[in-house]
């Protein structure tokens, strides 16, 4: 089946214009609202230059929409791009492995969505993105690439396709835990700081800030109710942000694929073929380790397009036991083992003896420019020692059958599990100091976007050689 070349939906122009206005908001606010009556000096020149730049940007947006087309022909997707320099991309449908959709507030108002198709390539053109497209056209494209069961982005909540099982659905309790664990309740403070520094670029706020600070220093009793009010407001904003990003989080699967849907207002969906999963990554920050929670990510060859969407992650605030159980249900071939082999004790001495380059750099910088703060070097040095000790105790590894599993990290750790057939290459290397301790570093790469390189440091040479032989004997 083939179709004629098509331009993107006309609403694409609106999305690009909104994006330009959002990026230029503070310039517009300062030049044309706060300084609307000023037509002299550098303000006048700034207005003229901004109008010229805005006109050129809008013209470029229109030309880009006019010349940019897509076509599905002979089981390939043909993309024609470029205004001044033409470029044509041809993506075979057979290479498409994953797909995801994202529907923000503006998409929802206009009953549109965006669609990203991921290939097995790891280069910069591995994905095909239709940033503004109708739901009907999105379903049509997915049908053409022979998706047997397409996730309906506008389906009613709770409605699932035949043959699909829901394995996880977030609750209000999960959302509250996510807000607490992600520290989103502190979101208001960086937002206020960003607004302050943006405004400070145009106005001299130092004097006003000094007056406010002086007033509160004379009325200290006001700080407590203001602090309580700020925390309540911050908690409310953080909770809303968490709901928008992680609300209605649903993980489902059928015999072929895993489906993830999340978000309220701004919704995202992600689909990946089970047999295309390259590896499993399990991350634990310090706070998640204290709460016995983990974040599980599925590594695929094509990546997931926009990394900010984080749609390749199973629910990032799931209890450790529940996450492991979910992995076993979704991907029976991948089984996380808790009992792993530790590094020998001599590695601890090696880690403590290795040069502390970060501490040295900070110490030199403080000595040259801020000697009264030189004591910070000692704090960083102690934190470096603690991090290396924790890294030694948490680092472990295991090779069982076709799988290799590693765990490493100090204040936060990462568990990585992959199959021998998914490893692109393996490398063993060692430094002068490692040779003295008879250990080496094992490095292996998996196909992803970008290429995922995993490294296990200070492995006994005998074990490193066994890993090398194990990889070489793959069929």
LUMDREN-715469 format. One record per residue (C-alpha): residue number from 0; x, y, z; residue in one letter. Coordinates in steps of 0.02 Angstrom, whole numbers, plus 32768, in hexadecimal, padded with zeros to 4 digits. Layout:
NUM  X  Y  Z  a
...
END
This chain:
0  8000  8000  8000  x
1  8040  80AE  7FD5  x
2  8007  8160  7FED  x
3  802F  8208  7FA2  x
4  80A9  827D  7FFC  x
5  8051  82D7  808A  x
6  8077  8374  80EB  x
7  8066  8372  81A6  x
8  7FC3  83AC  81F3  x
9  7FAB  8469  81E3  x
10  7FA8  8475  82A1  x
11  8064  8452  8299  x
12  8077  850C  8272  x
13  801D  8539  8313  x
14  8089  84C2  837B  x
15  8129  850D  8334  x
16  80E9  85BF  8351  x
17  80BA  8596  8406  x
18  8166  854A  8420  x
19  81B9  85E9  83DE  x
20  814E  865A  844C  x
21  8173  85EF  84E5  x
22  822F  85F7  84C7  x
23  8229  86B2  84A9  x
24  81AD  86DB  8533  x
25  8221  8742  85A2  x
26  8261  87A7  850E  x
27  81AE  87CE  84D9  x
28  817D  87F9  858C  x
29  820F  8870  85A3  x
30  8216  88C4  84F9  x
31  815F  88D2  84C9  x
32  8102  88D7  8570  x
33  8172  891D  85F8  x
34  81CF  898F  857D  x
35  813F  89AC  8505  x
36  8152  8A6A  8508  x
37  8210  8A6C  84F2  x
38  824F  8A8F  8441  x
39  82FF  8ACE  8462  x
40  83AD  8A88  847B  x
41  83D2  89D0  8480  x
42  831B  89A6  84A9  x
43  82E9  89E4  83FD  x
44  8370  897E  83A7  x
45  8342  88E5  840D  x
46  828C  88F6  83D5  x
47  82BE  8907  831F  x
48  8333  8871  8326  x
49  82B0  8807  837F  x
50  8229  8833  82FD  x
51  82A1  8805  8270  x
52  82D0  8762  82C6  x
53  8218  8739  82EB  x
54  81E8  875B  8237  x
55  8274  86ED  81F5  x
56  8244  8662  826F  x
57  818C  8666  823D  x
58  81B9  8666  8184  x
59  822D  85D2  81A1  x
60  81A2  8575  81FD  x
61  812A  858E  816B  x
62  81AC  8557  80EA  x
63  81DB  84C1  8152  x
64  8125  8489  815C  x
65  810F  84A3  80A0  x
66  81A8  843F  806B  x
67  81A8  83B8  80F1  x
68  8143  831E  80BD  x
69  8132  8266  80E5  x
70  80FB  81D3  807B  x
71  80DD  811A  8099  x
72  8109  80B8  7FFD  x
73  813D  8004  7FDA  x
74  8150  7FDC  8093  x
75  81C1  8071  80B2  x
76  81A7  811B  8104  x
77  81F0  81A7  809A  x
78  8214  824C  80F2  x
79  823F  82E8  808E  x
80  8287  8371  80FB  x
81  82E5  8414  80EE  x
82  82C1  84C3  80AF  x
83  8367  84FF  8068  x
84  83C1  8457  8069  x
85  8353  83C5  8035  x
86  835F  831E  808B  x
87  8302  827B  806B  x
88  82FB  81EB  80E6  x
89  82BC  813E  80BC  x
90  828F  80CF  8150  x
91  825B  801A  812C  x
92  81C2  7FE8  8190  x
93  8217  7F43  81BF  x
94  8296  7FA4  8227  x
95  8212  7FF3  8297  x
96  8216  7FA0  8343  x
97  81C1  8015  83BF  x
98  8144  80A1  83B9  x
99  810B  8125  8432  x
100  808B  81B0  8434  x
101  8087  8251  8497  x
102  7FEE  82C0  84AC  x
103  8007  8365  8506  x
104  7F83  83E5  8534  x
105  7F85  843B  848B  x
106  7F7C  8394  8431  x
107  7EE5  8366  849B  x
108  7E8C  840B  8478  x
109  7E9D  83F1  83BD  x
110  7E7C  8334  83C6  x
111  7F2A  830D  8384  x
112  7FC1  82AB  83BF  x
113  8078  828A  8395  x
114  80BF  81E4  835D  x
115  8173  81A6  8364  x
116  81AC  8108  830E  x
117  8251  80BC  8348  x
118  82C1  8051  82DB  x
119  834A  7FD8  830F  x
120  83D0  8055  82DD  x
121  8439  80B4  835B  x
122  8464  814A  82EC  x
123  841B  81FA  82F4  x
124  8392  81D0  8277  x
125  8354  8135  82D0  x
126  82A7  817D  82F2  x
127  821A  81BF  8285  x
128  81B2  8244  82DD  x
129  8109  8286  82A9  x
130  80FC  8315  8325  x
131  804B  834B  82F7  x
132  7FD6  82C9  82B0  x
133  7F20  8294  82C0  x
134  7EF3  81F9  8324  x
135  7EA9  81AC  8288  x
136  7F49  81C7  8224  x
137  7FB1  8182  82B4  x
138  7F47  80E4  82B7  x
139  7F55  80D8  81FB  x
140  8013  80E1  8200  x
141  801C  805E  8289  x
142  7FA7  7FEE  8225  x
143  8019  7FFE  818E  x
144  80AE  7FC0  81F1  x
145  8048  7F26  821D  x
146  8027  7F48  82D3  x
147  7FAC  7EBE  82FF  x
148  7F6E  7F14  839B  x
149  7F80  7FCF  83A4  x
150  7F72  802D  8447  x
151  7EE2  80A8  8434  x
152  7F23  814D  847A  x
153  7E74  8195  848A  x
154  7E21  80F9  84CF  x
155  7DB9  8107  856C  x
156  7E17  80ED  860E  x
157  7E22  8036  863A  x
158  7DF3  7FF8  858D  x
159  7E71  7F78  854E  x
160  7E84  7F14  84AF  x
161  7E53  7E60  84A6  x
162  7EE1  7DF0  84DD  x
163  7F38  7E79  853F  x
164  7F53  7E67  85FB  x
165  7F68  7EFC  8670  x
166  7FF6  7ED8  86EA  x
167  8000  7F80  8743  x
168  7F91  8018  875A  x
169  7FCA  80A7  87CB  x
170  7F60  80E0  885D  x
171  7F56  8183  88C0  x
172  7FC8  8132  8941  x
173  8049  810E  88B9  x
174  803E  81C2  887D  x
175  8059  8206  892D  x
176  80F2  8196  8943  x
177  8133  81D0  889A  x
178  811F  8287  88CB  x
179  817D  8269  896D  x
180  8207  81FE  8923  x
181  8226  8270  888D  x
182  822E  830A  8900  x
183  81B2  835F  888B  x
184  8169  83B5  8926  x
185  8203  8426  891E  x
186  81DC  8455  8869  x
187  81A4  8506  8893  x
188  8251  853B  88CF  x
189  82B2  851E  882C  x
190  821E  8568  87CC  x
191  8223  8607  8835  x
192  82E1  860E  8826  x
193  82D7  85FE  8768  x
194  8255  8689  875E  x
195  82BF  86F7  87D0  x
196  835E  86E4  8769  x
197  82FE  86FD  86C5  x
198  82B5  87A0  8706  x
199  835D  87D3  8751  x
200  83A7  87D0  86A1  x
201  8337  8863  8675  x
202  831D  88BA  871D  x
203  8392  88DE  87AD  x
204  833C  887C  8837  x
205  83CE  887F  88B2  x
206  838E  891B  890C  x
207  82DD  88D7  891D  x
208  8320  8831  895B  x
209  838B  8889  89DB  x
210  82F5  88EE  8A1C  x
211  828C  8850  8A2C  x
212  8317  87F5  8A88  x
213  832C  8889  8AFF  x
214  8270  888F  8B22  x
215  8266  87D6  8B4F  x
216  8301  87E2  8BBC  x
217  829E  885D  8C27  x
218  81FF  87F2  8C25  x
219  8240  8741  8C3D  x
220  8198  8701  8C7B  x
221  8154  8713  8BC9  x
222  81CD  8692  8B86  x
223  8178  85FC  8BD6  x
224  80C8  8615  8B8C  x
225  8115  8645  8AE4  x
226  817E  85A7  8AE7  x
227  80E5  853B  8B0E  x
228  8083  8591  8A83  x
229  8113  8579  8A08  x
230  8121  84BF  8A32  x
231  8065  84A5  8A1E  x
232  8067  8500  8978  x
233  8102  84A2  8940  x
234  80B8  83FA  8972  x
235  801A  8421  8910  x
236  807A  8455  8874  x
237  80EC  83BD  8884  x
238  8059  8347  8895  x
239  8005  8393  87FC  x
240  80A6  8382  8798  x
241  80B3  82CB  87CC  x
242  7FFE  82A8  879C  x
243  8018  82F9  86F2  x
244  80B4  8292  86D1  x
245  8090  81EC  8728  x
246  7FD3  81E9  8742  x
247  7F6D  815C  86F2  x
248  800C  80F7  86DD  x
249  7FDE  8051  868D  x
250  804E  7FC0  865B  x
251  8000  7F38  85EF  x
252  803C  7EB3  8578  x
253  8005  7E2F  84FD  x
254  8066  7D9D  84B3  x
255  80CF  7E0F  8443  x
256  80DD  7EBA  8493  x
257  80E8  7F21  8532  x
258  807D  7FBE  853B  x
259  8098  8051  85B0  x
260  8020  80E3  85C2  x
261  8035  8176  8639  x
262  8005  8229  865C  x
263  7F6E  8296  867E  x
264  7F54  8324  8603  x
265  7FFB  82FF  85B2  x
266  7FEF  8246  8587  x
267  8076  81D4  8541  x
268  806E  8123  8503  x
269  80FB  80AC  84D9  x
270  80FE  8001  8489  x
271  8191  7F8B  8477  x
272  819F  7EDB  8432  x
273  81D4  7E63  84BB  x
274  8256  7E0F  844D  x
275  82A7  7EB8  8428  x
276  82D5  7EDD  84DD  x
277  8392  7EE7  84E2  x
278  83AB  7EF2  859D  x
279  835D  7F20  8645  x
280  839F  7FAD  86B2  x
281  836A  7FC0  8767  x
282  8397  8065  87BA  x
283  8391  808F  8873  x
284  83B5  813C  88B6  x
285  83E1  8151  896D  x
286  832F  8181  899E  x
287  82E5  80F0  893A  x
288  835E  8078  898D  x
289  8323  80B3  8A38  x
290  826D  809A  8A01  x
291  8294  7FF4  89AA  x
292  825B  8037  8901  x
293  82A6  8026  8854  x
294  8296  806A  87A4  x
295  829A  7FE7  8719  x
296  82C6  8019  8667  x
297  82BD  7FB1  85C9  x
298  834C  7FCF  8551  x
299  831E  7FC0  8499  x
300  8385  7FD2  83FC  x
301  8327  806A  83BD  x
302  831F  80C9  8462  x
303  827F  8127  8488  x
304  8289  81C5  8423  x
305  8275  8253  849D  x
306  82D6  8221  8538  x
307  8275  829F  85A1  x
308  81D9  8232  8592  x
309  822C  81A0  85ED  x
310  81AA  812D  85A1  x
311  821E  8096  859E  x
312  8218  808D  865C  x
313  81A2  8020  86BD  x
314  8154  8085  8749  x
315  81ED  80E1  8792  x
316  81AF  80D8  8847  x
317  8185  8021  885B  x
318  81AE  7FB4  88F1  x
319  8245  7F47  88CE  x
320  81EB  7EA1  88E5  x
321  8159  7ED8  8878  x
322  81CF  7F16  87F0  x
323  822E  7E70  87E9  x
324  818A  7E11  87E3  x
325  814C  7E80  8755  x
326  81EC  7E62  86F2  x
327  81D3  7DA7  8700  x
328  8120  7DB7  86C2  x
329  8145  7E2C  8631  x
330  81ED  7DE2  85FD  x
331  81FA  7D2F  863B  x
332  82A4  7D1C  85E5  x
333  82EF  7DA2  8657  x
334  82FE  7D6B  870C  x
335  8351  7DDB  878E  x
336  83C2  7D7D  8807  x
337  83E0  7DC6  88B4  x
338  8472  7D54  88E0  x
339  850B  7D91  8881  x
340  85C7  7D82  888E  x
341  8623  7E0B  88EE  x
342  86CB  7E57  88C3  x
343  8763  7E19  8927  x
344  879A  7E81  89BD  x
345  8839  7EBD  8966  x
346  87CB  7F23  88F1  x
347  8798  7F91  8985  x
348  884E  7FC1  89A0  x
349  8860  7FE2  88E5  x
350  87C9  8055  88E4  x
351  880A  80B6  897A  x
352  88B6  80C8  892D  x
353  887A  8104  8882  x
354  889B  81BE  8864  x
355  8814  8238  889F  x
356  8816  82A8  8806  x
357  8774  8303  8832  x
358  87B2  832F  88E0  x
359  8858  836B  889A  x
360  8803  83D9  8817  x
361  878F  8427  8898  x
362  8820  8443  8910  x
363  8889  849A  888B  x
364  87F7  8507  8856  x
365  87CE  853C  8908  x
366  8885  855A  8931  x
367  8895  85CE  889C  x
368  87F1  862E  88A8  x
369  879B  8614  8951  x
370  8816  85DC  89D7  x
371  879D  85FC  8A67  x
372  8731  856F  8A21  x
373  87C2  84F4  8A15  x
374  8775  8489  8A9F  x
375  86F3  844E  8A1F  x
376  877F  83E6  89D1  x
377  8785  837C  8A6F  x
378  86C8  835F  8A6A  x
379  86D1  832A  89B3  x
380  8763  82B7  89DB  x
381  8701  8261  8A67  x
382  8668  824F  89F6  x
383  86D9  8205  8970  x
384  871B  8183  89EB  x
385  866B  8158  8A24  x
386  862F  8148  8970  x
387  86BD  80D1  8945  x
388  869B  8066  89DD  x
389  85E3  805B  89B2  x
390  860E  8035  88FD  x
391  8679  7FA2  8936  x
392  85F1  7F5A  89A5  x
393  8567  7F6E  8924  x
394  85C7  7F36  8889  x
395  85A4  7E82  8859  x
396  8590  7E1A  87BC  x
397  854B  7D76  877C  x
398  8552  7D0F  86DE  x
399  84CB  7C8C  86CF  x
400  84A4  7C32  862D  x
401  8488  7CB0  85A2  x
402  847D  7D44  8619  x
403  84F6  7DBD  866B  x
404  84BF  7E26  86FF  x
405  8522  7EB1  8752  x
406  8502  7F29  87E1  x
407  8569  7FC2  880D  x
408  855D  806C  885F  x
409  857D  80C8  8901  x
410  84F6  8140  893E  x
411  8488  8103  88AF  x
412  849A  805D  8857  x
413  846A  800D  87B3  x
414  8445  7F57  878C  x
415  845A  7F24  86D6  x
416  841F  7E82  8686  x
417  8437  7E50  85D0  x
418  8446  7DB6  8563  x
419  84E2  7D7D  850A  x
420  848E  7D8C  845E  x
421  8465  7E43  8482  x
422  8519  7E75  84A3  x
423  856B  7EC7  840C  x
424  861D  7EC0  844B  x
425  8682  7E9F  84E8  x
426  8727  7EEC  851E  x
427  879F  7ECC  85AC  x
428  881B  7F53  85E1  x
429  8887  7F79  8678  x
430  88ED  800B  86BA  x
431  899A  8003  8709  x
432  894F  8003  87B8  x
433  88D2  7F7A  8789  x
434  8960  7F0D  8748  x
435  89B4  7F19  87F2  x
436  8915  7ED5  8843  x
437  88FA  7E54  87BA  x
438  884E  7E99  878A  x
439  8802  7EE2  86EB  x
440  876C  7F42  86AB  x
441  86E7  7EEC  8643  x
442  868A  7F56  85C4  x
443  85FC  7F1D  8553  x
444  8589  7F78  84DC  x
445  84D1  7F62  84AF  x
446  8474  7FA9  841C  x
447  8412  8043  8450  x
448  8404  80FB  8427  x
449  8487  812E  8454  x
450  84EC  808E  8462  x
451  84E0  804F  8515  x
452  858B  802B  8560  x
453  8592  7FD0  8607  x
454  8631  7FBC  866C  x
455  865F  7F53  8702  x
456  8700  7F8D  8753  x
457  8782  7F2D  87B7  x
458  874B  7E7F  8788  x
459  87C7  7DF2  87B0  x
460  8826  7DC7  8711  x
461  87EF  7D12  871A  x
462  8738  7D44  8719  x
463  8756  7DC4  868F  x
464  87A5  7D3C  8624  x
465  8711  7CCA  8645  x
466  8699  7D52  860E  x
467  86FF  7D6A  8570  x
468  86FD  7CB0  8548  x
469  8643  7CA6  8571  x
470  861E  7D31  84F5  x
471  868E  7CE6  846F  x
472  8630  7C41  8476  x
473  8587  7C8D  8448  x
474  852B  7C3F  83B6  x
END
